[in-house]
Amino acid sequence: MRAPSTNWREQVAPDEDERFARYAQGLVAAQRKRSAAQGEGRALHRKQVLALAGELEVAAGLPAHASHGLFASPGRHEVLVRLSNGAMERSSDRRPDVRGFSFKVFGVKGPNALGSGETTSQDFTMINHDKFSAAKAAEFAELVLALDRGPLAVLGHLVRTYGFFGALRHAKAAKAVITKPFTGFATERFSTVLPLCCGPYAMRARLLPPGGEPRPDARDDWAADLRGRLERGPLSYRMQAQFFVDEAITPIEDASVDWPESEAPWIDVATLTIAPQSFDDEAAKARQAKAEQGIFDPWNALAEHRPLGDVMRARKVAYYASQKARGVA
């Protein structure tokens, strides 16, 4: 086990601005194509499964390396949760997919991560994976853009990029991400995967689920599964943080590495509670609309929680372009 370190460094490539703008342009083109067929929506995580009201309680007595930004002092914060399927299009919940768990924490105030003023909210965007199949934004973005063009385009992209045998390995890794079994939003773990600042330190964050037995028919309707569980009582998620120790073990710039818990242990920093709530009244409809039309962006953050690494820097460009395409930026 290693002690948290502040010796992390980002490695910014000289051509990032041009490449990230190109990726964003391609993603927005794919987004507009689907919006023309399905109505306005995001480039990725287009299908909103459910929006929920919640409360985040920051724990007291956190160690010094965790006591920054949102976690600097104990307290309770109103939260808006958006649960989603990760695909470019809205499709059946039965379809294998990456699942998203994003939430916006209100009641914060401080300089924002973009260096352009203050923010009054802090966003966390998580998925049901602990690492990406790609180390860098280039691999991820090029694969997504190839997927938009169809299976033959994906095959051609992989062969050109990695050669025949390398293409087989990368195709297998990408398929494993998409087809990973999923039992529900109350029974699975969700992670930021990518690092962000915690004051002078760097961390990843995750949510541990309330648990309970998965329902065999939950995959037919993930929202119905959550509503049914909430009818029986509140759902409580443990929010944890894991801290950078050194570049070899906890790399900032490689999204394909799952930081080992044996060297960088997770600690509890907060509890996210989702209480029973209505889903049919006007307030519920307004909540669904607010989440659907709103922004959940890791760069909507306090400066003390600035996103880190190549993929996060690419997200800054791509998310903003997607938000402009939706008319919300």
N, C-alpha and C positions, 0 to 999 in steps of 0.2 A: 504494500500500500504506500502510495506517494502523497506528499503534502501538496495542496493546491499551490500553483505558481503563477506569477504575473509575467513570466518571460515568454508569453506567446507573441507571435508576429504574423501579420498578414503578408502575403506575397502577391503584389498586384502586377499583372502582366502589362506591358506597354500597349498592347492592342485590345485591351478589354473593352474600352468604350465603343470601338467600332464593332467588335464581335457581339457584344451584348445588345447593341442597337439592332443588329441584323437578326438575332434570335427573336427579339421582341417584335420586329416587323413580321416575321414568319408566324409567330403565335397569334398575333392580332389578325392576320389574314385568315388563319384557321378559325379563329373565334367568330369573325364576321360571317364566314361561310355557314357556320352552324346557327348563328343568330338569325340569319335569313330564313332558315328552315324551322327553327325551334323557338324563336323569340329571343330577346336580349338575354345575354348571360355571360359568364366568365369564360376565359380561354380554357382553364382546367377547373376541376371541381365544380362543374356547371350544375349538377343536380344537387339541390339542397334537400337533404333527408328530413331535417327538423331544425327548428330554432327554439332555444330554451332560455329561460331566465334562470340565473344562478347567483351564488354568492361565493366569493373567494375570501377565506380567512387566512391571513398571513400569520405564521407561527411566531411566538415569542421566543426569546433566548437563542436565536440563530447564531452560529459562529461568525466571527468577524469577516471571513472571506465571503459569506453569503449575505451579509447585512448591507446591501446596496440597492438603490433604486426602489422598485416596488417592495422589496424585502427588507428595507432599512428599518422599519418599525412594524410592530404587530397592528392589525386592524382588519376591518371587514370592508369588502368592495363589491358593489353590484357588478354583475357579469352578464354579457350576452353571448350565448354559445351558438355556433353554426356547425351542424354535422352534415357531411357531404360524401358523395361518391366522386372519385378523382378524375373520371373520364372527361373527354372533351364534349361529349354529348349526354343528354339525359336518357338513361336507359334503365332497364329492369334492375331491381336490387339483387336479383339472382345472378347477374353477370359478374364474374370475377373482376375485382377492381381494387385499387388503393382506396382506403377510407380516410376521410379528413375530420379532425376535431379541432376547430378553431374557436378561440374565445377572446372577447374584448373586455378588459378590466377597466372599469370607470373609477373616478375619484382619485386619480393621480394627477400630479402637476409637476412639470419641470422641463428643462430644455429637451428638444426632440432629437432623435437619432440622425435626422437629416441635416442638423445644424442650421435650421431655418426658422427657429422660433420655439414655442412651447407646445407641449401636448398635454391633454387632459385624459388620455386613455393609453393603455398598453395592450398590444395584441400579441397573442401566441398562436402559431399555426403548427399543428401536429398531424402526424399520420401514424398508421398502425404498422410501422416499420422502425427498426433501430439504425438502419443505414441505407444508403442508396446503392443501386447496382453500378452507378457511374461515380468516378472520383471527382470529376469536374463538370462545370456547367456545359462545356462544349459537347461532351458525350451525351448528357441528358437532353439538351435542347435539340441536337441534330437527330436523335432518336425520336423525339416527340414530333418533330416536323416530318420525319419520314413516315411515322404512323399516320399522320394526316393524309398522306398520299396513297396509303394502302400497303398490303403485305409485300408486294413485289418491290416497292420502294424501300421498305425496311430491309429486305434481304440484300438489295443492291447496296444500300448504305453500309450495312455491317460488313459485307465482303470487301468493299472499297476501303473501309476504315481499318479493318483488322485482319484481312486475308480470310481464306476459306475456313480454316480450323479455328481461328480467333473468332470469326463470325458465329460459329456454332457455340462456342463458350459464352459469348456475350448474349446471344439469343436465349440460351438456357437461363442465364442469370436474370435477364429482363422478364422472361416468362415466370420465373419463380416469384418475382416481386408482384406481378399482376395476379397470379393464381394462388397466392398465399391464402390458406383458409382463414375465414373471418366468422366469428360467432356472434358479434353484436357490439354496439357502442357502450354497453354496460359491463361487458365481460373481457374486453381487449385492452391492452396497454397502448398508449399513444405517446409519441416522442417528437420533439422538434427536429431530431436527427442532426441538425446543423447547429453550430455554436453561436452564442451571443455573449456580449459583455455582461459581467456582473461587477460594476465598478471597474477596478483595475484588473480583475480576474476575468476568465472566460469560462463559460459553462454551457451545458446542454440541459434541457428540461424535459420531463415526462409526466404523464398522469398514470397512476395505477388505478384500475377499475374497482367499482364496488364489489364485483364478483357475482356469485350466484350461478345457477345452472343455465347454460345456453338452451334456448328453446329450439327444437328441431325445425320449426317452420319460420323462425325469425328472418331467414334470408328472403322470404317472400315479401317482407315489408319491415325494414329496419325501424321506421318511425313507430309502427304499431307495437313493436317489441318494447321500445322505450316508454311509450304511453302506458302500456300494460304494467310495466315495472313501477312507474311512478304512481299508479293507482294504489299500489301496495305500500308506498312510503318513499321518503327521499333517497336520492342516490348520492353517495359521497366518494369523491376521487381524491387520492393522495397526490399532491404535486411535489415532485422531487427535483433536485438539481445535482448535476455531476460536473466536477471542475477539472479544467486543464491542469496536467501535471508536467508534461514535457512533449516536445514535438513528435518524438518517436512513438509514444504510447497514445497520445490524445491529439492527433494532428488537426490543425485548424483548417487546412486547405484541401483535405481529402475526405469527401463525403461518403466514400465507400468503406470507411473504417468505423466499426462500432467500438467506442471507447470501452476498454475492459473494466468491469466493475471491481475486479480483484485489485486493480491498481488505482482506480479513481472511483471510490465508493459514492453511491447516491445517498443524499440526505433529504429528509422531509423539510419542505419550506412553507407549505400552505395546504389548505384543504378546500377543494371545490365542491360545493353542495348544490344539488339541483333538487328543489323541493317539488312536491306535487303541485300541478298547475293546470289551468284550463287550456284546452286546445281548440275550443269552438266559439268563444266569445270575441268581441271586437278587439279587446286587448291582445288576445292570442293572434288574431289575424294581423294586427299591427306589428307584433313581434316578428312574425314570419316575414312580413314585407320588409321590415327594417334590416333583418339579417340578409335577405335575398338581395336587396338593393345596396346594401352597405359595403364597407371595405374591411377586410380582414387581411392585414399586411404586416409581416414581421418588421417592416421599416416604420410602421406606425408604433413608435416605441420611445421610451425615455432614452436619452443619450447614454445613461448608465447601463442600458440593455441593447446597445447598438449591435445589429447582426454582424457576423464575422464570416469571412471566407469567400472563395470564388463563387460558389453557388448562391450564397446570400447576396453578393454584390450583383449577380446577374438577375436575381429576383427583383431587386430594387428597380431596375430598368423595365423588366417584363411586366411586373405588377402594375406599374404606373401606366404603361402603354395600354394594358388591358382595361384599367379603370377609365382612362380617357375614351377608349372605344365604347364603354358602357355609359359614358356621360356622367360619371360620378367623381372625376378628378378635376 
